[in-house]
Amino acid sequence: MPSWNDFGNIWTTLKDVDVNAVREEAERPLSIAVVGHELALGEVSRLLSVSEDRYPAAGVSPLLLVPLPEATALADRLRAVNLLILAVDATHDLSEQERTAFGQIDRLGLPAVVAVFGGSAVSLAGLPPAAGARAVVLPDADAIDAADKLALEVLRQLPSELQLAAARRLPGLRAMYARELINNTSFSNASYALATGIPEQIPVISIPFAAADMLVLTKNQAMLTYRLALAYGAPPGFQERLTEVIPVIGSGFLWRQLARSLIGLIPVWGLVPKVAVAYAGTYTTGIAAWRWFERGELASTDQLRRISQDALKLGQQRAAEIVARAREAGERARSRTNGQHRPGLLSRIRARLPFRRSPAIAAAQPDTQQSQNE
């Protein structure tokens, strides 16, 4: 059985990772039409396109800005876009003509976001009901959370297979995409750790991890790092991007450091600490890679330690939730099975085979035939 030390060379561990599909996903064609008032069009473009990231937008912007009076004439072109953003300037009441135009555009049936600037929820009164239900209201476009609010709604409405391409071309989406990607990948690795049971052990540390499972978890972290690199507009070379963050990658994705930290937090091993380490290791790697590709900041050892400690606390919470849900699901499944009063496969096999009970069991359990006769 190989040990973790056999995977010290990161390229040995990751050499068979297929990154072509991820690279193709990052380069998918994408078009987003922004239709509305001139002032609101400018705000949407600024919030989605402007950033101080290390890398600029990769490729041509997918935004098609369409003033509301021109929207009807471009209806055929709008039907071909991947996402529609209705940009509303709520500093003045909508005219009847504007209401009609917004209604016609909304009836195209496209995935859509309604961005309302300079108003409040009351400003939605003039919009079609369906459009108002998808609206994100931004009273102050310069507010610190304005870009994140708009980005979150845009990513919610975009098909998942286009989100990486959108973040790569629109820097305003990157932070929200990175946050969701790190959380989702951490949860996936934690769930995988629970599902496999992780039956072997890291040397020295008494937290079970099988070599095959470590490979899967590590490769998932490598793909997380690569997706973050592409989302932030970095060149697509896989090995080059991982080499940039080799202090994190090369240390085994902090598995050992996190495991040692966990020893002082949970005295008795069980499913929760195993799942917590899988979650926290992935989360820490994602945060460190995020900082590097966003600002070119390589986390120091002390910073990584603080990040990993926070991640471990979060991982314990998530692990407790995941394990509790799994146990509840198991209990429900057992209840359904018991309710059917059907013997399990193992019981049916035992019934067909000669089975000799030990004296201790025979003494503790009444004879089935005798009990039935009584």
Secondary structure, DSSP 8 states (H G I E B T S, - for coil): ---GGGG-SHHHHHTT---HHHHHHHT----EEEEE-HHHHHHHHHHHH----SS---SS--EEEEEHHHHGGGHHHHTT-SEEEEEEETTS---HHHHHHHHHHHTT---EEEEEES--GGGGGGS-HHHHHTEEEES-TTSTTHHHHHHHHHHHHS-HHHHHHHHHH-GGGHHHHHHHHHHHHHHHHHHHHHHH---S--SSS-S---HHHHHHHHHHHHHHHHHHHHHTT----HHHHHHHTHHHHTTGGGHHHHHHHHHTT-SS-SHHHHHHHHHHHHHHHHHHHHHHHHH-----HHHHHHHHHHHHHHHHHHHHHHHHHHHHHHHHHHHHHHHTT---HHHHHHHHS-----HHHHHHS--HHHHHH-
